């Protein structure tokens, strides 16, 4: 198979595939799922772009075979690029991630050494990558929204708080501080709108029903965009030093929704400042905050790394190394 370029992705669905699909079309880099037994011997072209997330390629996050595969593809393509969606897991000593982290780091380092250019979504990740090898062309761009972007953000907003994402991500929001979201929404006259795959049957699903949450289920991207365009707030439980890799946070910012970030700490990372680009937890709703102003600042932060910016960066990087 000869193609001008090719995007290699982990099997299955998810944010990595969504990202690769959005940038792949304008880059003329069709998607190909890569497994350890995929035959890649006949592949060739200008450049191959690996979308790396260790847990996507292997359930423990240690796809050792991937390093060998990319090494062999270097001889078949003029250039190899890597989008580091994730690097390696971290965690306490009683978790498996702690003990696997060393091997995961080695895999990320080896892939870096095989790359002619790379892109990642967090400044902390970029610092680690730059410390592992001599610098090659690279960019650091927080992820973009997979459910559309607003150019004109002055849309009519309702007193709505959106909880968007996978069932697991949304559950963290509802369970935060023993259901603080429900008490805070009531105090501030906010209607909660739940968008994403149906919650499993059980106490949480029953709680959403009893609390009067408007449950939309999984919606197409255009419908999600419309819902976000008419909401004041969007909630997400995520640490600030990792939130630039969250497609949910990107979707809130792309639609000038005021993000409510739930975290234990609120340091400055990736150009994001608490109470400027997002608010600190539900308690912020009880203070005098201007959701429009925060949403507007979130949108300003988002614009430099929109879909168009990612495509332009990857196009420039791949062209630069093939000259």
N, C-alpha and C positions, 0 to 999 in steps of 0.2 A: 504494500500500500504506500503510495507516494502522495503526500499532502504538503501544502505550503507550511502548515504547522498543525500541531495536535495537542489537545488538552488531556492529560491523564488524571483520572479521578478515582477515588475509592468507590466500591460498589454501594448501591443503595441510595436512599434519598437523604436530604438534609441540607444544611446551610452551605457546605462546601460545594455540593453539586449545583445548588442554586447560583452561587457566585460564579462558578466555572461556566455555567450555561449563559449567564448574562454577558460576561466578557468574551466568551468563546466565539460567539457569532460575529461581532465586529472585527475580531482578530483573525477571522477565517481559521479558527482552531477548533474543529469539531471535537466533541467529548468521546472519550473511550474509557470504559471501566477497566481498571487494571487489577488483576489478581495474580497470585503467585504462579498459577498455571496458564496465564494468558500468553499466547504466542505473539511475540513482538519482533521476530526475526526479519520479517519482510517490511517493517516500517522504515520510512526515511522521509526527509524533507528539510525545511529551513530551520525550524526550531520546535522543540517539544517542551511543553509547559506542565510541570508536575504540580498538582494541588495537594500539598502534604498536610495530612492530619493523621498521626500515628494510629489512633484508635479506629479510624475509618478503614485502614488497611489491615489491621490485625486487632483482635478483641482485647489484647493486653497492651496494645500500643507499641509492640516491638516487631515490626515487619522487617526482619533482617534481610529477607530476600529482595526488598525494594532497593537497597543500596547496590546490590549486584546488578539488578535490572537497569537502573539508571546509568551505571558505569558502562554497560554494554550499549545502551542507546546513544551514548556520546559519540560512538563511531558511526552511527547511522543518521544523525542529525547535525546540522551546522552549529547549533547552539542548544544548550539546555538551560531552562529557567525553572525556578522553584518559587511557588507562592506558599510561604510558611503560614498556614492558617493557625497552626499550633506548633509548639516545639516539644515540650515534655511535661509530664504531670508532676505536681508537687503535693506533698501531704504529710501528715503525722507518721511517726515510725510504725504505728499499728495498722496502717493502711498499705495495700499492695503497691500503690503508686510510689510510695517512698522507696521501696526496694527495687522497683523497675526503672526508676528515674535515671540511674546511671546508664543503662542500656539505651533508653530513649534518647538521652543526650548524645550518646555516641552515634546513633542513627541520624539524628538531626545534623550533627557535625559532618558526618560523611556525605550526606546529601548536599550540604553547603559546599564542601570541597569539590563536588562534581558539577556544581552550577557555574554558569557563565554570568548569570544575573539572578537577582532575587527581589522579592517584595514581601513585606510582612505588615501586620496591622497594629503593632504596639511598639512604642519607643523602647520599652524594657526588652522586648524580644530582639529588636534591632541591635541594642547594645551588646546582648549576648552573642549574636551572630557575628558582629564586627570584631569581637574579642577572640573568635575562634579561627580566623583566617585573614589573609590579606584582603583588602577591600576590592570588590568587583562592583560593577554598576548595580545600584539597588535603590529602592524607594520604601518609605514607611507611610502607609496610608490606612487609616481606620476603615473598616468595612463600610460598604454602602447598603442602602435599603433594597431589599429584594421585593418590596411591594409598592414600588413607585416613589416618585419624588415630586414635591411641590415647587413650582417656580414662584407663583403668587401665593403668599402665605396668609393674606388678609381674608381668610374664609370665615363664614359665620360659625361660631363655636357654641356648643351647648355645655351645660354643667354636667359633663360626663368624664368618668375616669375609666380608661381602657386598660384591661389586662390582656396582653397579647403574647402568643408564643406556644411552645409545646406544653403538654399537660404538666410535665414535671416542673418546668420553669414557672408556670402560672401558679401551681400549688405552693411554691415557696413564697409567692406574694401573699396569697390568702392565709397562709399559716404564720406569716411573720408576726412576731410579738402577740401570739395568741389571737389572731384575727383582728388586728388593729385597723385594717383597711375598712372593715364594716362600720366600726364605731366612728372612725374619722369621716367616712363618706356621709354618714347620717348627720354628724355635727355640721358639716359644711354644705349640705344640700346637693351632694353629688350622686349621680346615677352610675352604677358600675356596669360596664359592658365587657363581657368575657368573649375573647376571640381566639379560637384555636381548636385542635382536635378535642372531641368529647372527653370529659373527665371520666375516669373509671367509676363504676357504681360504688357508692360507699358514703361515709360521713361527710366528706368534702363536697361531693356533688349534691348531697341533701342540704348542706349548709348554703350553697349558692342559691338553691331554690327557695329556702326559707328566708334568706336575706333579700330576696327580690332582685338578684343579679340578672341582667338581660344577657342570656346565653345565646350567642350567634352560631357556635360551632365553627368548623373549619370553613373559611371563605376564600374565594379566589382573590388574587392580588389586587385587582381593581376594586373589589368590595372592601377589602381591608383598608386600602388607600382612602376610600370615601369615608369610612368610619373614623379614621384618624384625622382626616381633614376637618371633621366637625366636633372634635373632642378638645377639652381643655387640658387634661392630664393623661399620662400613661405611666404605669408602675412597673418596676423591674427590680428583682433582688439580684444584685451583681456587684462585685468589688470594683471600685473606680479604676484600679490599675489593670483591669482586664476588660472593662466595658467597651473599649474601642474595637474589640473583636465581636461584639454582640450585634447581630442583625436586627434584634428587637429594638435595642437602643438607637441604632441607626434609623430604623423606621420612624420612631418617635421624633427624632431630630429632623429628619427629612420632611416631616409634615408639620413642623413647628409646634408640636405638642410639648407641653411642659413635662419633662421627665421627672418622676419621683424615684430616686435611687435608694434602695434599701441595702445598707451595708454597715459593718461594725466600725469601719474607719472611712474617712473622707479626705484623703490626700489629693494633691494636684497631680494629674497624670495626663499625658497625651493632649495637653492644651485645654483640659477640662477643669473647671473650678466650681466647687459646690456653691449653690445659691446664685450662680451666674448662668451656667449652662444646664443645671439640673438642681433640684431641691433635695435636702437631706431628710429623707423619710417622711412619713405621714404627718409627723408633728408640724412640719412646715406649713401644712394646710391651715393650721389654727393661727398662724402668724399672718401678717399683712404681706402677702406676696402677689406679684402681678404675673399671672400665668402667661399672658401674652408676651410680656417682656422676656421671661425666661425661655419660652418657646422660640421667640425670635432670635435670641442669642444662641440657642441650640442649633437653629437652622443655619446661622452664620458660620458656626463651627463646622457644620456638616458640608457645606458647599464645596470647599477645596478638595474633598475626597468623594465626590459624587461618582456615579457610574462612569460618566464621561471622563473624569480625571483618572480613574483606574485603567480604563481602556487606553487612554493617551499615554500613561506611564508605561504600561506593558508593551505597547507598540514601540515607544521610544527606546526602551531597554533592549528589546529584541533586535531592533534595527542597529543599535549602537554596537552590539557585540558581533554582528554579522558583517560589518563593514570590512 
